[in-house]
Amino acid sequence: MLFQLSNIHRIRELAGLSPIEASGSSSDLRPNVKAILATQLEWLQVRSTKESVKQAAKMVHEKMMASDS
């Protein structure tokens, strides 16, 4: 988890996902937790072979992003 928190931008790049805003700093990585979850959900939508997993990931991702509004 610490690796993901510290390297979220590189992970997204390697996964072929678009950049995401993650405002965590080396002294406080907590803001990057949402970015990690978003990355995992986006990756599942693109890479999962099961349609039910893709749909579930999409639903959770949309709800998570809507909670920012």
Secondary structure, 3 states (H helix, E strand, C coil): CHHHHHCHHHHHHHHCCCCCCCCCCCCCCCCHHHHHHHHHHHHHHHHCCCHHHHHHHHHHHHHHHHCCC
